[in-house]
């Protein structure tokens, strides 16, 4: 999920290049996402949109499914994670001040 049209194009192109079929990966803007649930949801966008989209992203993950969030800086991580109370997050991954978190949704 991304709200940048160019990022959506790049994601689809990279997926095709890496042999990932369109049936294996849903790539869409937030307002175009189908209201179904998934085993894995990945959002690589900035902290502000990650917090703003928390209800939609939470809804997209099946109980017991995984949510991967990246695009936030180290000082933003706690605020972003606080918007996702239904998830149990593993220790964060940090690379050059950027953070990636992985969480499992309760109820699975």
C-alpha positions in Angstrom: 0.0 0.0 0.0 1.3 3.4 -0.9 -0.2 6.8 -1.8 2.6 7.6 -4.2 1.6 6.5 -7.7 5.2 6.2 -8.8 6.0 4.0 -5.9 3.1 1.7 -6.9 4.5 1.4 -10.4 8.0 0.7 -9.1 6.6 -2.0 -6.7 4.7 -3.7 -9.5 7.8 -3.5 -11.8 10.1 -4.9 -9.2 7.7 -7.7 -8.4 7.4 -8.7 -12.0 11.2 -8.6 -12.4 11.6 -10.9 -9.4 9.1 -13.4 -10.7 6.2 -12.5 -8.3 2.8 -12.9 -10.1 0.2 -10.2 -9.7 -2.0 -12.8 -7.9 0.7 -13.1 -5.2 1.0 -9.4 -4.4 -1.6 -6.7 -4.0 -0.3 -3.2 -4.8 -2.7 -0.4 -4.3 -3.3 3.1 -3.0 -5.1 3.2 0.4 -8.5 4.2 -1.1 -8.3 1.5 -3.7 -7.5 -1.4 -1.3 -10.1 -4.2 -1.3 -11.6 -4.9 2.1 -10.2 -8.4 2.4 -7.8 -9.8 5.0 -4.3 -11.0 4.3 -1.7 -13.2 6.0 1.0 -10.5 5.4 0.6 -6.7 5.0 3.7 -4.6 4.3 3.6 -0.8 4.4 6.8 1.1 3.6 5.7 4.7 4.0 6.6 7.6 6.3 5.6 7.8 10.0 2.7 10.2 9.5 0.8 8.0 6.9 1.6 4.9 9.0 -0.2 6.5 11.9 -3.0 7.9 9.8 -3.6 4.6 8.0 -3.4 2.4 11.2 -7.1 1.5 11.2 -7.1 0.4 7.6 -3.8 -1.5 7.8 -5.0 -3.2 11.0 -8.2 -4.2 9.3 -6.3 -5.8 6.4 -4.4 -8.2 8.5 -6.0 -11.6 9.4 -5.9 -12.6 13.1 -2.5 -14.3 13.6 -1.2 -12.5 10.4 1.9 -10.4 10.1 2.2 -6.6 9.7 5.5 -5.2 8.6 6.0 -1.4 8.9 8.9 0.6 7.6 9.7 4.1 6.5 9.9 5.6 10.0 13.0 7.0 11.8 14.2 5.7 15.2 12.6 8.6 17.2 9.2 8.0 15.5 9.0 4.2 16.2 7.3 4.3 19.6 4.6 6.7 18.3 3.9 4.6 15.2 3.7 1.3 17.1 1.3 2.9 19.7 -1.2 3.2 16.8 -1.3 -0.6 16.4 -2.4 -2.0 19.8 -3.7 -5.2 18.3 -0.2 -6.3 17.4 2.6 -8.0 19.3 5.8 -6.5 17.9 9.1 -8.2 17.7 12.3 -6.3 18.4 12.9 -3.6 15.8 15.4 -3.7 13.0 17.4 -0.5 12.4 19.4 0.5 9.4 20.9 4.0 9.0 18.4 5.5 11.4 15.4 3.9 9.6 13.3 1.4 11.4 11.4 -1.7 10.4 9.0 -3.5 12.8 7.1 -6.8 12.5 4.0 -7.5 14.5 1.6 -10.4 14.8 -2.1 -9.6 15.1 -3.9 -10.9 18.2 -6.5 -13.5 17.8 -4.8 -16.0 15.6 
